[in-house]
């Protein structure tokens, strides 16, 4: 599942578009949850923790449809921020936190 990232999608949409063919070649059906939103990193950095938490909850819901599929992002800030959703939402434990991978980590985990 591709976590596009709002900045990543805006500036690097060509990279996000390459996810589909790459996922298919590696035996994973390309999936981009439509209800994903901004990761909230910029909100958190600006001190808007309530806004960042709201976005984190929305993304957890958006990526809950298929918990057996890794979540991949090429937007480093989004991946880094999604990995701290557990800290941001200290009362929430969700498998999304364990499934977020950078594109590089994902690529090295795929068999040759």
C-alpha positions as CSV (number, residue, x, y, z in Angstrom):
1,X,0.0,0.0,0.0
2,X,1.4,3.3,-1.0
3,X,1.5,6.2,1.5
4,X,1.8,9.0,-1.1
5,X,2.4,12.0,1.2
6,X,0.9,15.4,0.4
7,X,4.3,17.0,-0.4
8,X,5.6,13.8,-2.0
9,X,2.5,13.6,-4.3
10,X,2.7,17.3,-5.1
11,X,6.4,17.4,-5.9
12,X,7.3,13.9,-6.9
13,X,4.1,12.4,-8.3
14,X,6.1,10.7,-11.1
15,X,7.9,8.6,-8.4
16,X,4.5,7.7,-6.8
17,X,3.2,6.6,-10.2
18,X,6.1,4.1,-10.6
19,X,4.8,2.3,-7.5
20,X,2.1,0.4,-9.3
21,X,4.3,-1.3,-11.9
22,X,6.9,-2.0,-9.3
23,X,4.4,-3.5,-6.9
24,X,2.9,-5.7,-9.7
25,X,6.4,-7.0,-10.8
26,X,7.0,-8.0,-7.2
27,X,3.7,-9.8,-6.8
28,X,1.9,-7.2,-4.7
29,X,-1.3,-5.7,-6.0
30,X,-0.8,-1.9,-6.2
31,X,-3.0,-0.2,-3.7
32,X,-3.2,3.5,-2.8
33,X,-5.9,4.1,-0.1
34,X,-8.1,6.9,-1.3
35,X,-8.9,8.1,2.2
36,X,-5.2,8.8,3.2
37,X,-4.4,12.3,4.2
38,X,-1.3,14.4,5.0
39,X,0.9,12.5,7.5
40,X,0.8,15.4,9.9
41,X,4.6,15.9,10.2
42,X,4.4,19.6,9.2
43,X,1.6,20.1,11.7
44,X,3.6,18.5,14.5
45,X,6.7,20.5,13.7
46,X,4.6,23.7,13.8
47,X,3.3,22.7,17.2
48,X,-0.2,21.8,16.1
49,X,-0.2,18.4,17.9
50,X,-4.0,18.2,17.9
51,X,-4.0,18.5,14.1
52,X,-1.2,16.0,13.7
53,X,-3.1,13.5,15.9
54,X,-6.3,13.9,13.9
55,X,-4.4,13.2,10.7
56,X,-2.7,10.2,12.2
57,X,-6.0,8.7,13.2
58,X,-7.4,9.3,9.7
59,X,-4.4,7.5,8.2
60,X,-4.6,4.6,10.6
61,X,-8.2,4.1,9.5
62,X,-7.3,4.5,5.8
63,X,-4.6,1.9,5.9
64,X,-6.5,-0.6,8.1
65,X,-8.3,-2.3,5.1
66,X,-5.6,-4.8,4.5
67,X,-3.2,-5.3,7.5
68,X,-1.2,-8.0,5.7
69,X,0.2,-5.7,3.1
70,X,3.3,-3.5,3.8
71,X,2.9,0.3,3.7
72,X,5.5,1.8,1.5
73,X,6.4,5.5,1.1
74,X,9.1,7.3,-0.9
75,X,8.4,10.4,1.2
76,X,11.0,10.1,3.9
77,X,9.4,12.7,6.2
78,X,6.0,10.9,6.0
79,X,7.5,7.5,6.7
80,X,9.5,8.9,9.6
81,X,6.5,10.6,11.0
82,X,4.2,7.6,10.6
83,X,6.6,5.6,12.5
84,X,6.1,7.8,15.6
85,X,2.3,7.7,15.4
86,X,2.5,5.4,18.5
87,X,4.3,8.2,20.4
88,X,1.9,10.8,19.1
89,X,-1.1,8.7,19.9
90,X,0.3,7.1,23.1
91,X,-3.0,5.3,23.8
92,X,-3.2,3.8,20.3
93,X,-1.3,0.7,19.2
94,X,-1.8,-0.3,15.7
95,X,-0.1,-2.5,13.2
96,X,0.3,0.4,10.8
97,X,3.2,1.5,13.0
98,X,5.0,-1.7,12.2
99,X,4.2,-1.8,8.5
100,X,5.6,1.6,7.3
101,X,8.7,1.1,5.2
102,X,10.7,3.4,3.1
103,X,10.9,2.5,-0.6
104,X,14.5,1.5,-0.2
105,X,13.8,-0.8,2.8
106,X,11.0,-2.4,0.8
107,X,13.1,-2.9,-2.3
108,X,15.8,-4.6,-0.3
109,X,13.2,-6.9,1.3
110,X,11.9,-8.1,-2.1
111,X,13.5,-11.3,-3.4
112,X,15.7,-11.0,-6.4
